Amino acid sequence: MNQSILFNDDHVFIKDKGVWQFSGLLGGDLITIYIAFENNSIDQQQKFIWEELVEDFLEEGEPNSNNEIWL
């Protein structure tokens, strides 16, 4: 797919699902990203790692019909 994504700095831990949620803009569409990570605190380095994971995912995949990416 190789599209540019702009990430928002709106990371939220969803405890009952054990995932972090954040959003981004992809091709003008707002997408929501979910990453399974049980630690309830993260630093800037972890955010950058996740952004790279999403970019790698988008090389071959795309968000689901709900504009979500689950990693």
N, C-alpha and C positions, 0 to 999 in steps of 0.2 A: 504494500500500500504506500509506504514511504511518504507519508504526509507529515507536515510539521504540526507539533502540538504545543500549546501554551498552557503550562500548569499553573493552577491557582494554589496559593498557600493557605488552604482551608482544611488541613488535615484534622480528622476527628476519629477517635477510637470508639468503636461500637463494641462494647464489652460482651454483650450477650451473643454476638456472632464471632467474636475473636478476630475482628478485621479492622483495618484502618480504611477510612474513606476520604477521598479528596477528588477534586474535579479538574477539568481542563477544557480547553477549546480546541476542537479538531475540525478543520474544514468549516468553521463557522458554527458548529454544533457543540453544545455543552454536553460533555460526557462525565460520567461518574466512574471512578476507579476504586476497586476494593482489593486490598491486599491482606492475605492472612498473615498475621503477625501478632502473637499473643502479648507482647510487651506493651504496656500502656503508656510508655513514654518513648519519644524518638528525638534524634538530633538532626541537624541540617545535613550531615553526611548520609544518614539513612534516607532522607527525602531524596537526595540526589541519586542514590542507588535505585530507589523505586522509580524515579523518572527514567533512568536508563532501562530498567526492566520493561516499562510501558513502551518506550520507543522501540526496543527489540521486538516486543510482541506485535507492534504495529507494522513491522517489516513484512510479516506474513499474514497477520490476522486483522480483525476489525472489531469494533464494539458490537455487542449483541443488539437485538431489536429494541431494547430499552435504553440504548446508548450507554451501556455499562461494559466495563472490562473487569473481570475477576481473575486475580492472580494469587 
